[in-house]
Amino acid sequence: MQNLLRHLVAIVVLVAGPAATVAQGPPEKPHWAITLGMRVEHLQRAIPTLDRVVLVPDTATYIDELARWSPAARWPVLIEDQHFASMFIRRFGPAQVVRRTAVEHGTRNARVTRDALEAVVIRSWGGDPAVDSIPAVFERHGYTPPGVVIASTADSAWTAAVALAAGRGQPIAWLDGSFGRPNQLLEADDFAALRNAVDTLVAAAGYPHAAIGDAIETITLCRDIGGRVNIAPIPNTAEIRAVTDLLGRSAGGRRYAYTGWIFGDRIRCAYTAMCSLFLDRSIVGLYNTYDEPQVVRVYGMTEAARLLTERGFDVTTWDVPDTTLDRWLNILPRGWATDVLVMNSGGNPDYFVLSDKRAHCGDVPVLNVPLALHFTHSFSLKAPENLNTIGGQWLAHGVYAYIGSVDEPRLPGFVPPKIFADRCRNLVPFLIAGRKWDDSPAWKINTLGDPLMICRPPSLGAIARLPAADVTALDAVDLGEHVKTLMRRAAQDETGDAIAEAVATLDLLGKDSVAIKMWQLAARRDLAPSAAPSALGPLFRAGLTNEFVRAADTMPTRDDIDTDMIWHLLTPRLRSADERTLVLLETSIRPCQSATDLERLTPHLTAVFGADHARAAVLRELNRTTNQRRRRELQKLLNRR
């Protein structure tokens, strides 16, 4: 790897100020957390990024593609889907997107082995798995890893583990067995077994790790575990703590490492790793709903905005009185497009309180680009696998790094925005920036994602990319060239197959304007149904309401993201909605907030179709709802009709 002393000097000047270059005597040693961020930044600049995204069909091909990483170059690799992959590509903006052919037919997602994953890490550092180990290749480079990755080949989150071990230069340790599911509460004995296993694996890695400030500063836990722990010493009582805040501590509670946790299916976990490794985080949203002066002094966003703007971040701030529910609903059309969101609100697992009223889980934005989230809110991560919760919605929509609470933490349990912003702009890794320091006891904030991910200040300069190479040596298709062929075929397409594939490919490539033109061609030829599912996203982001409604109306089935797009785009337009739009909304009621959707919709149903029609819509939802709390809400709404 090339000598990057000039980059390290630039980083020191960034975090210490220009005086560091002219001060007499040795400069003051940076804080350990800044030093950790400098280690991450140094490695990211040492290994060039190829200006290409590779899409693979399965885990076998994912491993094969990652094994091509080397000290000479690396690049994003995603398991193809239409949601996470397209969102990543829109933000990364590669010169080339390549679709690989499966390497082994019949073993598309077969059980992987530890040796196969460790071989990826070894190869990515220029070693030979036949003779080298992970520690040996690190030692050959004179490199000390900043953290340890822990995973299980029986858990799909290994797709994140192998990428982050290779990309960040970390050993992988293996942890099998059952330690609960993310929504579960672990009792003290079950957590003790988990903690002992994690401590043993970190120690076995063989690097200094006993205290913050030595070699190993982070643990990346890539597998299912229970997200909350009851540490109460008395039976039948509860004293809830976040599992990631309890891990990485000695028996006496002193922290030796910061933990980031990744869980989920193989597609989302690979996406999480690639977002962390390859995306810039320069566009920041700051959203404040608090208005009490004494609270705003600490948890307001003004000072955070100033600090981030000084380092070149593109910052948008929303503040009282512009953070009402009505204003929020008017932000949602066309999707959310910041890289980072720092937000505060009150609430519970299934709603968040804006400056005047409640918003609900279905009001979590549809994301146009991947998002890192610092969310000052009670209970948002109590049940992160549950789509009927705020946290579950954020994760399903594409949040890949998340600082949030599992219980009622009280406001001082969160790091204030101005402190969080100051840490992030000085290269402190995102999740660590959201933690209380100075031996604070374990509390109720979980940190999801890669604990080594930084938000590089734009003032430091972007990482240059290597030009994408020709794909003829690969068993792969350049999608940029492939879509041109599809568009030529579309001129004579009578079935709609070529047009539908062209729209889907253009959506994947982030070429919304061209995708919309192809959709319009399909609509003119009465071929709309085949192209509609892939056209919905581009039409939503463009804000083309009439064409969006037409596309949504032709789809026989819609997934959760489709339904959220329908509500987010059309709710602010309810006053002028025509019959077709109202019927579309009426047939798209979201179970997680059926009473809220109908409360917003029924006045307009009444105005257009009459009171009996509106009452029938509520009764229909009441009859198919089994959740007792939602039934009560619907009954209350019915009684008002």
C-alpha positions in Angstrom: 0.0 0.0 0.0 1.3 3.4 -0.9 2.5 5.9 1.8 -0.3 8.2 2.7 1.5 10.5 5.1 0.1 13.6 3.2 -3.4 12.4 3.9 -2.7 11.9 7.6 -1.2 15.4 7.8 -4.4 16.8 6.2 -6.5 14.9 8.7 -4.5 16.1 11.7 -4.9 19.7 10.4 -8.6 19.2 10.0 -9.2 18.0 13.5 -6.6 20.0 15.3 -6.6 23.2 13.3 -3.9 24.9 11.3 -2.0 25.8 14.4 -1.0 22.2 14.7 1.4 22.6 11.8 3.2 25.5 13.2 3.1 24.9 17.0 6.4 24.5 18.8 7.2 21.0 20.0 5.2 17.8 19.4 1.4 18.3 18.7 -1.0 17.3 21.3 -2.2 13.7 20.8 -5.7 13.5 19.4 -8.5 12.0 21.4 -8.7 8.2 21.1 -12.0 8.4 19.2 -10.5 10.9 16.7 -7.4 8.7 16.3 -9.7 5.7 15.6 -11.5 7.7 12.8 -8.1 8.7 11.4 -7.2 5.0 11.3 -10.4 4.3 9.3 -9.8 7.2 7.0 -6.2 6.2 6.3 -7.2 2.7 5.3 -10.0 4.0 3.1 -7.6 6.2 1.2 -4.9 3.5 1.0 -7.0 1.1 -1.0 -8.5 2.6 -4.2 -12.2 2.3 -5.1 -13.1 1.1 -8.6 -15.9 3.2 -10.1 -18.2 0.2 -10.5 -21.0 -1.6 -8.7 -21.3 -5.3 -9.2 -24.7 -7.0 -8.7 -24.8 -10.7 -8.0 -27.7 -13.1 -7.9 -26.8 -15.2 -4.9 -24.4 -15.7 -2.0 -22.0 -18.0 -3.8 -21.4 -15.3 -6.5 -21.2 -12.7 -3.7 -18.3 -14.6 -2.2 -16.7 -15.1 -5.5 -16.9 -11.3 -6.3 -15.6 -10.2 -2.9 -12.6 -12.6 -3.4 -11.5 -10.3 -6.3 -10.9 -7.4 -3.9 -7.2 -6.8 -3.4 -4.9 -4.1 -2.1 -5.0 -2.6 -5.6 -8.8 -2.0 -5.7 -12.1 -2.8 -4.3 -15.7 -1.9 -5.3 -19.3 -2.3 -4.0 -20.9 -5.7 -4.4 -24.6 -6.1 -3.8 -27.0 -9.0 -3.9 -29.5 -7.7 -6.5 -32.9 -6.5 -5.5 -35.0 -3.6 -6.8 -35.1 -1.7 -3.5 -31.8 -1.6 -1.7 -29.6 -2.0 -4.8 -31.3 0.9 -6.6 -31.1 3.1 -3.6 -27.4 2.5 -3.2 -26.7 3.0 -6.9 -28.5 6.3 -6.9 -26.3 7.6 -4.1 -23.0 6.1 -5.2 -23.4 7.1 -8.8 -21.0 4.6 -10.4 -19.7 4.9 -13.9 -20.5 1.3 -14.5 -23.0 -1.2 -13.1 -22.3 -4.9 -13.8 -24.6 -7.9 -13.3 -22.7 -11.1 -12.7 -23.9 -14.5 -13.8 -24.2 -17.1 -11.0 -21.0 -19.0 -10.5 -22.5 -22.4 -9.5 -25.9 -23.4 -10.7 -27.7 -25.5 -8.0 -25.8 -23.9 -5.1 -27.1 -20.4 -5.3 -27.5 -19.8 -1.6 -25.9 -22.9 -0.1 -24.5 -22.9 3.4 -21.1 -21.2 3.5 -18.1 -22.3 5.4 -15.8 -20.4 7.7 -12.8 -21.2 5.5 -14.5 -19.7 2.4 -15.2 -16.4 4.2 -11.8 -16.2 5.9 -10.3 -16.8 2.4 -12.0 -13.7 1.1 -10.4 -11.5 3.8 -7.0 -13.1 3.2 -7.2 -12.5 -0.6 -8.5 -8.9 -0.2 -5.2 -8.2 1.7 -3.0 -9.8 -1.0 -2.6 -13.2 0.8 -2.9 -16.8 -0.3 -5.5 -18.8 1.8 -3.5 -21.9 1.2 -0.6 -20.7 3.3 -1.7 -17.5 5.0 -4.0 -16.7 7.9 -5.8 -13.4 8.5 -3.4 -12.3 11.3 -0.4 -13.2 9.0 -1.5 -11.0 6.2 -2.2 -8.1 8.6 1.3 -8.5 10.1 2.9 -8.6 6.7 1.4 -5.1 6.0 2.4 -3.9 9.5 -1.2 -3.4 10.2 -3.1 -3.6 13.5 -6.9 -4.0 13.2 -9.2 -1.5 14.9 -11.9 -4.1 15.8 -13.1 -7.6 15.7 -16.0 -8.9 13.6 -18.2 -11.7 15.2 -20.6 -13.7 13.0 -22.0 -17.2 12.4 -22.2 -19.0 9.1 -25.7 -20.1 10.2 -26.9 -16.5 10.2 -27.4 -14.5 7.0 -25.7 -11.4 8.5 -22.4 -13.1 7.5 -22.8 -11.1 4.2 -22.0 -8.0 6.2 -19.4 -9.6 8.3 -17.1 -10.8 5.5 -17.3 -7.4 3.7 -16.5 -5.4 6.8 -13.7 -7.8 7.9 -12.1 -7.4 4.4 -12.9 -3.7 3.9 -12.0 -2.5 7.4 -9.1 -5.0 8.0 -10.5 -7.0 10.9 -10.3 -10.6 12.0 -13.6 -12.7 12.0 -14.5 -14.7 15.1 -17.3 -17.2 15.0 -20.2 -17.4 17.4 -22.8 -20.1 16.9 -25.7 -21.0 19.2 -28.9 -19.3 20.1 -29.0 -15.9 21.8 -32.5 -14.8 21.0 -34.1 -12.7 18.2 -33.8 -8.9 17.8 -37.2 -8.2 19.3 -36.6 -10.4 22.3 -35.7 -9.5 25.9 -32.8 -11.4 27.3 -32.7 -12.3 30.9 -29.5 -11.7 32.9 -28.3 -15.3 32.7 -28.8 -15.6 28.9 -27.0 -12.3 28.4 -24.1 -13.4 30.7 -23.5 -16.4 28.3 -23.5 -14.0 25.3 -21.1 -11.6 27.0 -18.7 -14.3 28.1 -18.6 -15.7 24.6 -18.0 -12.3 23.0 -15.3 -11.4 25.6 -13.6 -14.7 24.9 -13.6 -14.3 21.1 -12.2 -10.7 21.3 -9.4 -11.9 23.6 -8.6 -14.8 21.4 -8.0 -12.5 18.4 -4.7 -11.8 20.0 -4.5 -7.9 19.9 -4.4 -5.5 22.8 -8.0 -4.9 23.8 -8.3 -4.4 27.5 -9.1 -0.7 27.5 -10.3 2.1 25.2 -7.3 3.6 23.5 -5.4 0.4 22.7 -5.6 -1.6 19.5 -9.1 -3.1 19.5 -11.8 -0.4 19.9 -14.9 -2.0 18.3 -16.9 -5.1 18.0 -19.1 -5.6 14.9 -21.7 -8.3 15.9 -23.3 -9.7 12.7 -26.0 -12.1 13.8 -29.3 -12.4 15.6 -29.3 -11.7 19.4 -31.9 -10.3 21.7 -31.8 -6.5 21.5 -32.8 -5.8 25.1 -31.5 -7.2 28.4 -33.2 -7.3 31.8 -30.4 -6.8 34.4 -32.8 -6.5 37.4 -31.4 -8.6 40.3 -34.9 -9.2 41.7 -37.2 -11.7 40.1 -40.4 -10.4 38.3 -39.0 -6.9 38.0 -37.5 -5.1 35.0 -34.4 -3.0 34.6 -33.9 -2.8 30.8 -30.6 -2.1 29.1 -29.5 -2.1 25.4 -27.5 -5.1 24.5 -24.9 -3.2 22.4 -24.2 -0.9 25.4 -23.7 -3.8 27.7 -21.3 -5.7 25.4 -17.6 -4.7 25.2 -17.4 -4.1 29.0 -15.4 -5.8 31.7 -17.2 -7.7 34.5 -17.0 -4.4 36.5 -18.7 -2.5 33.7 -15.7 -0.6 32.4 -15.9 -0.3 28.6 -13.1 -1.8 26.5 -14.8 -1.6 23.0 -17.9 -0.1 21.3 -20.3 -2.5 19.7 -22.2 -2.1 16.4 -24.9 -4.7 15.6 -26.1 -5.9 12.2 -28.9 -8.3 11.7 -31.4 -9.2 9.0 -31.5 -11.1 5.7 -28.5 -11.6 3.4 -29.6 -8.8 1.0 -30.0 -6.1 3.6 -26.9 -7.1 5.5 -24.7 -6.9 2.4 -26.3 -3.5 1.6 -25.5 -2.3 5.1 -21.9 -3.2 4.7 -21.6 -1.6 1.3 -23.3 1.6 2.4 -20.9 1.9 5.3 -17.8 1.2 3.3 -18.4 3.2 0.1 -21.0 6.0 0.5 -20.3 9.6 1.3 -22.4 11.1 4.1 -22.2 14.8 3.3 -25.9 15.7 3.1 -27.3 16.1 6.6 -30.9 16.8 7.8 -31.5 18.2 11.3 -35.0 18.0 12.6 -36.1 19.5 15.9 -39.6 19.2 17.4 -38.8 20.5 20.9 -39.9 24.0 21.9 -39.1 24.3 25.6 -36.3 26.9 25.9 -34.3 24.9 28.4 -34.5 21.8 26.3 -33.7 23.6 23.1 -30.5 25.0 24.6 -29.2 21.4 24.9 -31.1 19.4 22.2 -31.8 22.1 19.6 -30.1 21.9 16.2 -28.8 25.4 15.6 -25.2 24.8 16.9 -25.0 21.4 15.2 -25.9 23.1 11.9 -23.1 25.7 12.4 -20.5 23.1 13.3 -21.3 20.8 10.3 -21.5 23.7 7.8 -18.1 24.8 8.8 -16.7 21.5 7.6 -18.5 21.6 4.3 -21.5 19.5 5.0 -24.7 20.4 3.1 -27.1 20.9 6.0 -30.9 21.4 6.0 -32.6 22.3 9.3 -36.3 22.0 10.2 -37.3 23.7 13.5 -40.4 24.7 15.4 -42.8 26.1 14.2 -42.2 24.3 10.9 -42.2 20.8 12.4 -45.9 20.2 12.6 -47.6 17.0 11.4 -49.0 18.9 8.3 -45.5 20.2 7.4 -44.1 16.6 7.9 -46.7 15.1 5.6 -45.8 17.7 3.0 -42.1 16.7 3.1 -42.9 13.1 2.4 -43.9 13.4 -1.3 -41.0 12.5 -3.6 -39.1 10.8 -0.8 -36.3 11.6 1.7 -32.9 12.4 0.2 -30.4 13.2 3.0 -27.5 10.9 3.8 -27.8 11.5 7.6 -30.8 12.5 9.7 -30.5 13.8 13.3 -34.0 14.0 14.6 -35.7 14.4 18.0 -39.3 13.7 19.0 -41.4 12.1 21.7 -43.5 9.0 21.5 -43.6 5.2 21.7 -42.6 2.3 19.5 -45.4 2.9 17.0 -45.7 6.7 16.9 -43.5 9.8 17.1 -44.7 13.2 18.3 -44.0 16.2 16.1 -44.3 19.7 17.4 -48.1 19.5 17.4 -49.5 16.0 16.7 -48.5 12.4 16.4 -47.1 10.8 13.3 -47.3 7.0 12.9 -45.1 4.2 11.6 -46.6 4.6 8.1 -45.4 8.2 8.2 -41.7 7.1 8.3 -40.3 8.5 5.0 -39.7 6.5 1.9 -35.9 6.9 1.3 -34.5 7.9 -2.0 -30.9 7.2 -0.8 -29.5 5.2 2.1 -29.8 6.9 5.5 -27.8 6.9 8.7 -30.1 7.9 11.6 -29.6 9.4 15.0 -33.1 9.3 16.6 -33.7 10.9 19.9 -37.0 9.1 20.7 -38.2 6.7 23.3 -38.7 3.0 22.4 -38.0 3.3 18.6 -35.8 0.2 18.6 -37.7 -1.9 21.2 -38.8 -4.3 18.4 -36.7 -3.6 15.3 -38.0 -6.6 13.3 -41.6 -5.4 13.8 -42.8 -3.4 10.8 -45.6 -2.0 13.0 -43.0 0.0 14.8 -41.0 3.2 14.0 -37.7 1.4 14.1 -38.9 -1.5 12.0 -40.1 0.9 9.3 -36.8 2.9 9.3 -34.8 -0.3 8.8 -37.1 -1.7 6.2 -37.0 1.6 4.2 -33.2 1.5 4.1 -31.6 2.9 7.3 -28.2 1.2 7.6 -26.8 2.9 10.7 -29.1 3.7 13.6 -28.7 5.1 17.1 -32.0 4.7 19.0 -33.5 3.6 22.3 -35.0 0.2 23.3 -36.8 1.6 26.3 -37.5 5.0 28.0 -34.0 6.5 28.3 -35.1 10.0 29.4 -33.7 12.8 27.4 -30.2 13.0 29.1 -29.7 9.4 27.9 -29.0 10.8 24.4 -25.9 12.7 23.2 -27.0 16.3 22.4 -26.9 17.1 18.7 -24.2 19.8 19.0 -21.8 17.3 20.7 -22.8 14.5 18.2 -22.1 16.9 15.3 -18.8 18.1 16.7 -17.6 14.5 17.1 -18.7 13.4 13.6 -17.1 16.4 11.9 -13.8 15.4 13.6 -13.9 11.8 12.2 -15.3 10.1 15.3 -17.2 7.1 13.9 -20.9 7.7 13.7 -22.1 5.1 16.2 -19.4 6.0 18.8 -20.2 9.7 18.4 -23.7 8.8 19.6 -22.5 7.1 22.8 -21.9 8.6 26.2 -18.2 8.5 27.1 -16.1 8.7 30.2 -17.1 5.4 31.7 -20.8 6.1 31.6 -22.8 3.1 32.8 -24.7 0.9 30.3 -28.0 2.4 29.4 -30.9 2.0 26.9 -29.4 3.2 23.5 -28.7 0.6 20.9 -26.3 1.2 18.0 -27.0 -0.7 14.8 -24.5 -0.8 11.9 -20.8 -0.7 11.4 -19.1 0.9 14.5 -16.2 2.1 12.3 -18.2 4.0 9.8 -17.2 7.7 9.7 -18.9 10.8 8.1 -16.0 12.2 6.2 -16.2 16.0 6.1 -16.3 17.4 2.6 -13.6 19.8 3.5 -11.2 16.8 3.7 -11.7 16.0 0.1 -13.4 13.0 -1.6 -11.7 9.7 -2.3 -10.8 9.4 -5.9 -12.1 6.4 -7.9 -10.2 4.3 -10.4 -11.9 4.1 -13.9 -14.1 1.1 -14.4 -12.5 -1.7 -16.4 -13.9 -3.6 -19.4 -16.2 -6.5 -18.4 -15.3 -8.9 -21.2 -13.1 -10.9 -18.8 -16.0 -11.4 -16.5 -19.1 -13.6 -16.9 -21.1 -10.5 -16.6 -23.3 -7.9 -18.3 -22.7 -4.1 -18.3 -26.2 -2.9 -17.5 -25.6 0.5 -19.1 -25.0 -1.2 -22.4 -27.7 -3.8 -21.9 -30.4 -1.2 -21.3 -29.6 0.5 -24.6 -30.3 -2.9 -26.3 -33.6 -3.2 -24.4 -34.6 0.3 -25.5 -33.9 -0.5 -29.1 -36.0 -3.6 -28.8 -38.8 -1.6 -27.2 -39.6 0.1 -30.5 -41.0 -3.1 -31.8 -42.1 -4.6 -28.5 -45.7 -5.9 -28.7 -45.7 -7.9 -25.5 -44.3 -5.3 -23.1 -41.5 -7.6 -21.9 -38.6 -5.5 -23.3 -40.2 -2.2 -22.1 -40.8 -3.7 -18.6 -37.2 -4.9 -18.3 -35.9 -1.6 -19.6 -37.9 0.4 -17.0 -36.7 -2.0 -14.2 -33.1 -1.7 -15.4 -33.3 2.1 -15.7 -34.8 2.3 -12.2 -31.9 0.2 -10.9 -29.4 2.4 -12.6 -30.9 5.6 -11.1 -32.0 6.9 -14.5 -35.4 8.1 -13.5 -36.1 10.5 -16.3 -35.4 7.9 -19.0 -37.4 5.3 -17.0 -40.4 7.6 -17.0 -40.2 8.1 -20.8 -40.2 4.3 -21.2 -43.2 4.0 -18.9 -45.0 6.6 -21.0 -44.2 4.6 -24.1 -45.7 1.5 -22.4 -48.8 3.5 -21.3 -49.4 4.7 -24.9 -49.3 1.2 -26.1 -51.6 -0.2 -23.4 -48.8 -2.1 -21.9 -48.8 -0.3 -18.6 -49.3 -3.3 -16.2 -46.0 -4.9 -17.1 -44.0 -1.8 -16.6 -45.9 -0.3 -13.7 -44.1 -2.0 -10.7 -40.8 -0.6 -11.8 -42.1 2.7 -12.9 -43.7 3.5 -9.6 -40.5 4.6 -7.9 -39.3 7.0 -10.6 -42.8 8.5 -10.9 -43.0 9.0 -7.1 -39.6 10.7 -7.0 -40.6 12.9 -9.9 -43.8 13.9 -8.3 -45.9 13.0 -11.3 -49.1 12.4 -9.5 -51.5 11.5 -12.3 -49.1 9.1 -13.9 -48.2 7.6 -10.6 -51.9 7.0 -9.8 -52.3 5.3 -13.2 -49.3 3.1 -12.6 -50.4 2.1 -9.1 -53.9 1.4 -10.2 -52.8 -1.1 -12.8 -50.7 -3.2 -10.3 -52.4 -6.4 -9.1 -50.3 -6.5 -6.0 -48.3 -3.9 -4.1 -45.6 -4.3 -1.4 -45.3 -2.2 1.7 -43.0 0.4 0.1 -45.4 0.8 -2.8 -48.2 1.4 -0.4 -46.2 4.0 1.6 -45.4 5.8 -1.7 -49.1 6.0 -2.5 -49.9 7.6 0.9 -46.9 9.8 1.0 -47.4 11.3 -2.5 -51.2 11.6 -2.3 -52.1 12.6 1.2 -51.1 16.3 0.7 -53.3 16.3 -2.4 -56.5 14.9 -0.7 -58.4 18.1 -1.0 -58.3 18.0 -4.8 -58.3 14.2 -5.2 -60.5 12.7 -7.9 -62.5 9.5 -7.5 -59.7 7.3 -8.9 -57.2 8.6 -6.4 -59.6 8.2 -3.5 -60.4 4.6 -4.5 -56.7 3.9 -4.8 -56.1 5.1 -1.2 -59.2 3.3 0.1 -57.8 0.0 -1.3 -54.3 0.8 0.2 -55.1 1.1 3.9 -52.0 0.2 5.9 -52.6 -2.3 8.8 -50.1 -0.6 11.1 -52.2 2.6 11.1 -55.5 1.7 9.7 -57.5 4.1 11.9 -55.1 7.0 11.1 -55.3 6.4 7.4 -59.1 6.2 7.5 -59.3 9.3 9.7 -57.4 11.2 7.1 -59.3 9.7 4.2 -63.0 9.5 5.3 -63.8 13.2 5.1 -62.9 13.2 1.4 -64.7 9.9 0.8 -67.7 11.5 2.4 -67.4 14.6 0.2 -67.1 12.7 -3.0 -69.0 9.4 -2.5 -71.3 10.2 0.6 -71.3 9.3 4.3 -72.5 5.7 3.7 -69.5 5.0 1.5 -67.1 6.4 4.1 -68.8 4.4 6.9 -68.6 1.2 4.9 -64.8 1.7 4.4 -64.3 1.9 8.2 -66.6 -1.1 8.8 -64.7 -3.1 6.2 -61.4 -2.5 8.0 -62.9 -3.1 11.4 -64.2 -6.5 10.3 -60.7 -7.7 9.1 -58.7 -6.3 12.0 -57.9 -8.6 14.9 -55.6 -6.3 16.9 -57.7 -5.1 19.8 -56.1 -1.7 20.1 -56.7 -1.0 16.4 -60.2 -2.3 16.7 -60.9 0.3 19.5 -59.5 3.1 17.4 -61.6 2.1 14.4 -64.7 1.7 16.5 -64.1 5.2 17.9 -63.8 6.5 14.3 -66.9 4.7 13.3 -68.9 6.2 16.2 -68.0 9.7 14.9 -69.3 9.0 11.4 
